[in-house]
Amino acid sequence: MKSINFRKALTAAVFAGAVILGTTEVTNAQWRSRDYQREQERIERQREARQQARYNQNRYRVYRNGSYYSTDNRGAELLRQAVNRGYQQGVVAGRNDRRYGRSSGYRNMSIYRSGNYGYQSYVDSNQYRYYFQQGFERGYQDGYNSRYQYGSNNNGTFNILGNIQSSILNIQQY
């Protein structure tokens, strides 16, 4: 009888020890999981900080109508696209007017007046419109007069010349 009680007590003690060790192991695994998660969060915060630092390094200012406007790399690229898209649409409109014998005139065209072709709300709509219209005017002149004074034609793709675009945008990195 003593032997059975001793065995039961020993089995209970071993079982209790296993439960304690198992619980400890689960707790340790939970701590390791939390530590891993914290480390991953720290790494992500560092990555975002580096990305933000790179983003902040690419600041531009655009001079228009006697004032400077600040933007970042994305905004600068959208304004470049506005000039180029305006040029592309202007060439097509000018060619069509010449082809159909219409007098030269783009200011009443809705695409010119709205100036929002390709617009993305990341930049101010007035800024975008202004630069689109600047490109459109030059593209229209090239298209109507069958020349490429302000741009080029590469297999049917019209692009404003880089130096013309730069003079229109007057953009500076700082």
Protein Blocks (a to p, Z undefined) as FASTA:
>chain_A
ZZmmmmmmmmmmmmmmmmmmmmmmmmmmmmmmmmmmmmmmmmmmmmmmmmmmmmmmmccd
ddeehiacdddfklmmmmmmmmmmmmmmmmmmmmmmmmnopacdfklpmklmnopghiaf
kbcfklmmmmmmmmmmmmmmmmmnopafkbcceehiacddfklmmmmnopacZZ
